[in-house]
Amino acid sequence: MKPLKGLRVLDLSRVLAGPTASMILADLGADVIKVERPNIGDETRRWGPPFKGGESAYYMSCNRNKRSMTLNLKTGRQILQRLIKQSDVVLLNFLPDTLKKLKLTYEDIKSIKKDIIWASITGFGLSGPLSGEPGYDVLIQGLSGFMSITGEPNGPPMKVGVAICDIFTALYTVIAILAALRKRDLTGEGAMIDNSLLECSMASLANVAANFLIGGVVPGRYGNQHPNIVPYQAFLAKDDYFIVAVGNDEQFKRLCKVIRREDLADDIRFKTNPDRLKNRDILIPILEKIFREKPRDYWISELKKANIPAGPVRNVKEAFTDSYVYEREFLQEISHPTGGKITLFKNPIHMDGNTFEIYRHPPLLGEHTEEILKELGFSDSDIENFKEEKVI
């Protein structure tokens, strides 16, 4: 059972945040129509290498389970109006001025479909002093505070290794769309969603934001350490790095027993987490010296026996080839028209004991244009005219 079956999403967005949001909706069963520029398409199609069958891995990461059609939004208004009339959700990531020029504002779309759910993703929102500025993930990581807390204490600010602000915003947008659909069920009214990368990212600072808002603490960079919990970080063993996550005082006592330093648990400097937080510069070097005496796997084994969360620091290959991902059916091999057999990760949601399968490969540019136009009621001669006029 696909819970969003029967829902149609018109995806006018591109790059990562919008396409990721629409992909999640497609995973859950929505018919997502990805509208792209004729002969150009989503720019991520060229963001590589690596490529497979002429398509970039980047593009494939956020466009499964969709249909693609090409359309010139300036000259294809007739087609666009029919698409809107048959859609439940319109997702876009244009700046305010572009929305006005293309007549894609909420009021424009609402005049075509009264109960439409209109979801906008921009860097800074549709109002406010920065509304007209473009937003890119690395810029938002800097502006939101993320880079200020990422990296080593004495090193430069660092961005997260993936476009995390785009992903946060995609998730918040899916939540907003699902809430809007529920609202429409109850009231018959559509909704206008205005999500910004900056706000979604700042909201994702969680306890770090609260540390400042409530306690006035301006956090710095702690490397692999935690601003509120000690010890909770990566340590270097004799041969490799591993993670220790001590979440409470009882776990710390057990840790001290594992490393045969029970005296540390009774030390007034380390007895409680606030004590350890205050004296982390004393405690951490002690633990680092002890952990370097034996191999990583020894410590992980002993810590797990004591019910202390611990594990290796794996690279991406190690993570995706672990038996866990196969037992949880997280990966799926699919056929691609130009790339042959490819493997993609699935939606991580498990519902009623099942996962959501990949039922459609990431589409080629305009792969479904004619199919969709025929569904909209256009004839073969209409389609030929659209081609000649370069509307599609």
C-alpha positions as a printed NumPy array, in Angstrom:
array([[  0.   ,   0.   ,   0.   ],
       [  1.358,   3.377,  -1.059],
       [ -0.251,   5.927,   1.293],
       [ -0.03 ,   8.838,  -1.176],
       [ -1.421,   6.931,  -4.167],
       [ -3.749,   9.162,  -6.196],
       [ -1.898,  12.342,  -5.239],
       [ -0.23 ,  14.343,  -8.007],
       [  2.749,  16.608,  -7.354],
       [  3.899,  19.095,  -9.977],
       [  7.602,  19.558,  -9.277],
       [  8.997,  22.753, -10.785],
       [ 12.067,  22.698,  -8.543],
       [ 15.627,  21.671,  -9.289],
       [ 19.002,  20.804,  -7.684],
       [ 18.577,  19.143,  -4.239],
       [ 16.135,  20.499,  -1.626],
       [ 13.019,  20.541,  -3.818],
       [ 13.811,  17.337,  -5.739],
       [ 14.522,  15.506,  -2.476],
       [ 11.171,  16.602,  -1.065],
       [  9.297,  15.506,  -4.184],
       [ 11.239,  12.224,  -4.271],
       [ 10.081,  11.385,  -0.759],
       [  6.486,  12.083,  -1.795],
       [  7.008,   9.883,  -4.865],
       [  8.442,   7.103,  -2.691],
       [  5.205,   7.204,  -0.7  ],
       [  3.138,   6.774,  -3.865],
       [  2.492,  10.265,  -5.245],
       [  2.614,  10.743,  -9.02 ],
       [  5.421,  13.278,  -9.275],
       [  5.857,  15.09 , -12.584],
       [  9.285,  16.685, -12.787],
       [  9.139,  19.638, -15.173],
       [ 12.523,  20.532, -16.726],
       [ 13.853,  23.018, -19.226],
       [ 13.931,  21.666, -22.816],
       [ 17.387,  20.415, -23.884],
       [ 18.899,  21.486, -20.546],
       [ 17.02 ,  19.913, -17.671],
       [ 17.977,  19.936, -14.027],
       [ 21.579,  21.142, -13.765],
       [ 22.441,  18.279, -11.42 ],
       [ 22.267,  15.939, -14.432],
       [ 25.735,  17.297, -15.263],
       [ 27.137,  17.388, -11.712],
       [ 29.77 ,  14.688, -11.907],
       [ 31.615,  12.48 , -12.287],
       [ 30.653,   9.819, -11.575],
       [ 28.179,   9.253, -14.391],
       [ 26.241,   6.142, -15.377],
       [ 24.634,   5.938, -18.804],
       [ 25.092,   9.672, -19.251],
       [ 23.365,  10.564, -15.978],
       [ 25.183,  11.842, -12.896],
       [ 25.096,   9.942,  -9.629],
       [ 24.127,  13.243,  -7.985],
       [ 20.986,  13.53 , -10.122],
       [ 20.078,   9.891,  -9.53 ],
       [ 20.341,  10.37 ,  -5.765],
       [ 17.254,  12.584,  -5.553],
       [ 15.005,  11.812,  -8.542],
       [ 13.857,   8.197,  -8.341],
       [ 10.17 ,   7.288,  -8.744],
       [  9.328,  10.4  , -10.815],
       [  8.286,  11.142, -14.374],
       [ 10.1  ,  13.823, -16.358],
       [  8.676,  16.152, -18.962],
       [ 10.245,  19.15 , -20.655],
       [  8.394,  22.447, -20.815],
       [  9.259,  26.063, -21.513],
       [  7.464,  27.797, -18.645],
       [  7.386,  31.093, -20.553],
       [  5.699,  29.81 , -23.718],
       [  3.963,  26.69 , -22.467],
       [  1.317,  28.346, -20.318],
       [ -1.516,  26.323, -21.836],
       [  0.171,  23.082, -20.855],
       [  1.146,  24.406, -17.445],
       [ -2.434,  25.395, -16.642],
       [ -3.699,  21.912, -17.412],
       [ -0.949,  20.422, -15.269],
       [ -1.891,  22.67 , -12.368],
       [ -5.592,  21.836, -12.685],
       [ -4.8  ,  18.13 , -12.363],
       [ -2.313,  18.525,  -9.484],
       [ -2.698,  18.563,  -5.725],
       [  0.68 ,  20.076,  -4.917],
       [  2.944,  22.496,  -6.769],
       [  6.549,  22.562,  -5.547],
       [  8.934,  25.316,  -6.652],
       [ 12.202,  27.006,  -5.708],
       [ 12.149,  30.272,  -7.678],
       [ 13.064,  33.659,  -6.233],
       [ 10.129,  36.08 ,  -5.664],
       [ 10.801,  38.178,  -8.779],
       [ 10.973,  35.071, -10.961],
       [  7.697,  33.793,  -9.509],
       [  6.05 ,  37.058, -10.529],
       [  7.56 ,  37.063, -14.022],
       [  6.464,  33.482, -14.678],
       [  3.057,  34.053, -13.022],
       [  3.727,  31.255, -10.551],
       [  2.945,  33.058,  -7.292],
       [  0.493,  31.456,  -4.889],
       [ -2.256,  33.807,  -6.037],
       [ -1.524,  32.989,  -9.692],
       [ -1.705,  29.26 ,  -9.079],
       [ -4.68 ,  29.511,  -6.747],
       [ -6.662,  31.276,  -9.488],
       [ -6.208,  28.129, -11.589],
       [ -6.752,  25.529,  -8.834],
       [ -8.513,  26.896,  -5.761],
       [ -7.488,  24.187,  -3.301],
       [ -3.88 ,  23.827,  -4.503],
       [ -1.084,  23.256,  -2.01 ],
       [  1.682,  25.614,  -3.095],
       [  5.085,  24.897,  -1.578],
       [  8.001,  27.28 ,  -2.054],
       [ 11.61 ,  26.619,  -1.08 ],
       [ 14.032,  29.545,  -1.148],
       [ 17.214,  30.473,   0.618],
       [ 15.671,  33.187,   2.781],
       [ 11.904,  33.027,   2.372],
       [  9.5  ,  35.12 ,   0.321],
       [  9.553,  38.084,   2.703],
       [ 12.163,  39.918,   4.71 ],
       [ 15.348,  41.788,   3.802],
       [ 17.084,  38.812,   2.146],
       [ 14.132,  37.414,   0.191],
       [ 15.582,  38.334,  -3.186],
       [ 18.958,  36.686,  -2.636],
       [ 19.757,  33.174,  -3.901],
       [ 20.545,  30.525,  -1.311],
       [ 23.189,  27.84 ,  -1.682],
       [ 23.845,  25.165,   0.899],
       [ 27.41 ,  26.179,   1.747],
       [ 26.276,  29.799,   2.149],
       [ 23.46 ,  28.717,   4.465],
       [ 25.813,  26.513,   6.484],
       [ 27.867,  29.635,   7.093],
       [ 24.956,  31.97 ,   7.866],
       [ 23.026,  29.534,  10.07 ],
       [ 25.851,  28.901,  12.527],
       [ 26.515,  25.328,  11.418],
       [ 30.045,  26.011,  10.209],
       [ 30.916,  27.864,  13.409],
       [ 30.353,  24.671,  15.426],
       [ 31.893,  22.23 ,  12.937],
       [ 35.627,  21.488,  12.916],
       [ 38.438,  21.264,  15.413],
       [ 38.593,  23.812,  18.271],
       [ 41.707,  25.531,  16.942],
       [ 40.96 ,  24.961,  13.263],
       [ 38.914,  26.889,  10.698],
       [ 35.117,  26.615,  10.454],
       [ 34.07 ,  23.61 ,   8.364],
       [ 30.997,  22.674,   6.385],
       [ 29.284,  19.335,   6.826],
       [ 30.336,  16.847,   4.129],
       [ 26.888,  16.717,   2.512],
       [ 24.448,  19.527,   1.612],
       [ 22.753,  19.089,   4.965],
       [ 20.804,  22.378,   4.874],
       [ 19.102,  21.275,   1.65 ],
       [ 18.186,  17.941,   3.232],
       [ 16.798,  19.57 ,   6.397],
       [ 14.663,  21.869,   4.267],
       [ 13.414,  18.993,   2.121],
       [ 12.267,  17.111,   5.211],
       [ 10.526,  20.141,   6.709],
       [  8.841,  20.759,   3.358],
       [  7.503,  17.206,   3.168],
       [  6.136,  17.599,   6.702],
       [  4.492,  20.884,   5.719],
       [  2.933,  19.377,   2.594],
       [  1.537,  16.412,   4.521],
       [  0.096,  18.79 ,   7.131],
       [ -1.431,  20.919,   4.36 ],
       [ -3.021,  17.844,   2.803],
       [ -4.577,  16.997,   6.16 ],
       [ -5.822,  20.581,   6.46 ],
       [ -7.39 ,  20.302,   3.01 ],
       [ -9.102,  17.061,   4.021],
       [-10.643,  18.858,   6.994],
       [-11.475,  22.248,   5.471],
       [-11.381,  21.871,   1.695],
       [ -8.843,  24.692,   1.562],
       [ -5.391,  24.66 ,   0.013],
       [ -2.29 ,  26.184,   1.583],
       [  0.691,  28.392,   0.91 ],
       [  3.987,  27.002,   2.231],
       [  6.982,  29.348,   2.421],
       [ 10.06 ,  27.444,   3.663],
       [ 13.557,  28.908,   3.79 ],
       [ 16.859,  27.067,   3.902],
       [ 18.094,  29.431,   6.593],
       [ 15.216,  28.935,   9.041],
       [ 15.023,  25.174,   8.515],
       [ 18.766,  24.949,   9.14 ],
       [ 18.717,  27.152,  12.226],
       [ 15.823,  25.089,  13.602],
       [ 17.988,  22.   ,  13.109],
       [ 20.643,  23.371,  15.47 ],
       [ 18.467,  21.868,  18.221],
       [ 20.251,  21.853,  21.599],
       [ 23.026,  24.119,  20.295],
       [ 20.454,  26.812,  19.498],
       [ 18.782,  26.303,  22.884],
       [ 22.146,  26.592,  24.64 ],
       [ 22.333,  30.134,  23.3  ],
       [ 18.674,  31.15 ,  23.469],
       [ 18.201,  29.895,  27.019],
       [ 21.681,  29.994,  28.49 ],
       [ 23.354,  32.724,  26.475],
       [ 26.136,  30.307,  25.517],
       [ 27.803,  31.061,  22.182],
       [ 29.225,  27.646,  21.26 ],
       [ 32.564,  27.128,  19.604],
       [ 33.935,  24.129,  17.768],
       [ 34.414,  20.909,  19.688],
       [ 35.709,  18.699,  16.899],
       [ 34.269,  15.23 ,  17.525],
       [ 33.253,  16.109,  21.061],
       [ 29.784,  17.115,  22.285],
       [ 28.918,  20.532,  23.742],
       [ 26.702,  19.055,  26.481],
       [ 27.904,  15.482,  27.156],
       [ 31.322,  14.089,  28.156],
       [ 32.747,  11.68 ,  27.035],
       [ 30.81 ,  11.538,  23.766],
       [ 33.213,  11.514,  20.819],
       [ 35.716,   9.696,  18.63 ],
       [ 38.899,   8.34 ,  20.209],
       [ 42.04 ,   6.989,  18.567],
       [ 42.82 ,   3.427,  19.631],
       [ 46.124,   1.692,  18.944],
       [ 45.17 ,   1.145,  15.3  ],
       [ 42.109,   3.223,  14.354],
       [ 39.371,   5.587,  15.49 ],
       [ 36.197,   4.504,  17.257],
       [ 33.207,   6.157,  18.917],
       [ 32.296,   6.193,  22.604],
       [ 28.928,   7.691,  23.567],
       [ 28.474,   7.937,  27.339],
       [ 24.996,   9.322,  27.875],
       [ 24.662,   9.213,  31.659],
       [ 26.587,   8.87 ,  34.922],
       [ 25.904,   5.153,  35.287],
       [ 27.415,   4.503,  31.877],
       [ 30.458,   6.519,  32.91 ],
       [ 30.909,   4.286,  35.957],
       [ 30.817,   1.222,  33.715],
       [ 33.29 ,   2.855,  31.338],
       [ 35.709,   3.423,  34.21 ],
       [ 35.409,  -0.241,  35.137],
       [ 36.146,  -1.331,  31.55 ],
       [ 39.313,   0.761,  31.418],
       [ 40.206,  -0.318,  34.993],
       [ 40.154,   3.195,  36.343],
       [ 37.278,   3.017,  38.846],
       [ 38.927,   5.902,  40.674],
       [ 37.816,   8.266,  37.926],
       [ 34.155,   7.547,  38.669],
       [ 34.654,   8.644,  42.265],
       [ 36.711,  11.712,  41.403],
       [ 34.694,  14.836,  42.272],
       [ 35.877,  16.405,  39.008],
       [ 34.162,  13.672,  36.945],
       [ 31.369,  12.298,  39.149],
       [ 28.468,  13.863,  37.215],
       [ 28.1  ,  15.004,  33.625],
       [ 28.188,  18.728,  34.579],
       [ 31.437,  17.965,  36.436],
       [ 32.873,  16.165,  33.407],
       [ 31.758,  18.978,  31.106],
       [ 33.534,  21.51 ,  33.323],
       [ 36.697,  19.405,  33.462],
       [ 36.723,  17.85 ,  29.987],
       [ 40.235,  19.233,  29.323],
       [ 41.5  ,  17.073,  32.192],
       [ 39.419,  13.934,  31.595],
       [ 39.733,  13.553,  27.809],
       [ 43.575,  13.371,  27.724],
       [ 43.422,  10.643,  30.392],
       [ 40.992,   8.601,  28.299],
       [ 42.94 ,   9.232,  25.083],
       [ 46.11 ,   7.83 ,  26.618],
       [ 44.338,   4.706,  27.872],
       [ 42.506,   4.019,  24.584],
       [ 45.732,   4.225,  22.58 ],
       [ 47.064,   1.203,  24.454],
       [ 44.835,  -1.385,  22.725],
       [ 43.21 ,  -1.965,  19.306],
       [ 39.893,  -0.488,  18.284],
       [ 38.019,  -3.779,  18.09 ],
       [ 39.094,  -4.728,  21.623],
       [ 37.621,  -1.545,  23.059],
       [ 34.405,  -1.795,  21.051],
       [ 33.892,  -5.379,  22.198],
       [ 34.551,  -4.615,  25.864],
       [ 32.436,  -1.485,  25.881],
       [ 29.489,  -3.257,  24.263],
       [ 29.714,  -6.023,  26.863],
       [ 29.274,  -3.279,  29.449],
       [ 26.268,  -1.853,  27.562],
       [ 28.119,   1.311,  26.61 ],
       [ 27.382,   2.602,  23.077],
       [ 30.519,   2.176,  20.965],
       [ 31.358,   1.557,  17.339],
       [ 33.883,   2.084,  14.54 ],
       [ 34.281,   5.16 ,  12.346],
       [ 33.537,   3.692,   8.927],
       [ 33.989,   5.073,   5.453],
       [ 31.049,   5.145,   3.039],
       [ 32.023,   1.855,   1.387],
       [ 32.182,   0.096,   4.746],
       [ 28.809,   1.542,   5.743],
       [ 27.007,   0.545,   2.541],
       [ 28.492,  -2.967,   2.358],
       [ 27.666,  -3.892,   5.946],
       [ 25.203,  -6.764,   6.373],
       [ 22.875,  -4.39 ,   8.197],
       [ 21.817,  -2.61 ,   4.99 ],
       [ 20.942,  -5.932,   3.332],
       [ 19.063,  -7.313,   6.308],
       [ 17.044,  -4.093,   6.467],
       [ 16.529,  -4.142,   2.654],
       [ 17.885,  -0.6  ,   2.349],
       [ 19.458,  -1.047,  -1.096],
       [ 17.724,  -1.981,  -4.346],
       [ 19.095,  -2.86 ,  -7.769],
       [ 17.019,  -1.471, -10.623],
       [ 17.223,  -1.331, -14.412],
       [ 18.04 ,   1.995, -16.047],
       [ 17.441,   2.585, -19.786],
       [ 20.958,   3.926, -20.43 ],
       [ 22.867,   2.893, -17.321],
       [ 21.941,  -0.786, -17.195],
       [ 21.795,  -2.203, -13.675],
       [ 22.242,   0.407, -10.956],
       [ 21.934,   0.243,  -7.173],
       [ 20.236,   2.991,  -5.197],
       [ 19.347,   3.441,  -1.544],
       [ 15.644,   3.285,  -0.798],
       [ 13.46 ,   5.488,   1.339],
       [ 14.467,   4.595,   4.928],
       [ 10.87 ,   4.548,   6.21 ],
       [  9.542,   1.163,   7.34 ],
       [  5.753,   0.955,   7.577],
       [  3.676,  -2.065,   8.581],
       [  6.793,  -4.191,   8.327],
       [  7.49 ,  -3.144,   4.737],
       [  9.843,  -0.782,   2.932],
       [  8.946,   1.485,   0.032],
       [ 10.317,   0.012,  -3.181],
       [ 11.882,   1.935,  -6.039],
       [  9.279,   1.417,  -8.754],
       [ 10.589,   3.875, -11.343],
       [ 14.181,   4.709, -12.332],
       [ 15.389,   8.321, -12.168],
       [ 13.899,   9.554, -15.45 ],
       [ 15.798,  10.603, -18.527],
       [ 15.283,  14.21 , -19.548],
       [ 11.777,  14.516, -20.996],
       [ 11.288,  10.748, -20.947],
       [  7.565,  11.069, -20.175],
       [  6.713,  14.319, -21.957],
       [  4.453,  12.825, -24.626],
       [  2.868,  10.391, -22.179],
       [  1.905,  13.207, -19.814],
       [  0.68 ,  15.501, -22.586],
       [ -1.639,  12.772, -23.833],
       [ -2.955,  12.312, -20.29 ],
       [ -3.709,  16.033, -20.292],
       [ -5.791,  15.611, -23.435],
       [ -3.412,  16.926, -26.09 ],
       [ -3.416,  15.257, -29.511],
       [ -0.482,  13.965, -31.541],
       [ -0.723,  17.023, -33.793],
       [ -0.711,  19.294, -30.709],
       [  2.445,  17.591, -29.502],
       [  4.141,  18.005, -32.869],
       [  3.271,  21.705, -32.845],
       [  4.712,  22.062, -29.349],
       [  7.938,  20.486, -30.575],
       [  8.155,  22.769, -33.59 ],
       [  7.555,  25.839, -31.417],
       [ 10.129,  24.534, -28.88 ],
       [  7.563,  24.629, -26.094],
       [  8.671,  21.147, -25.064]])
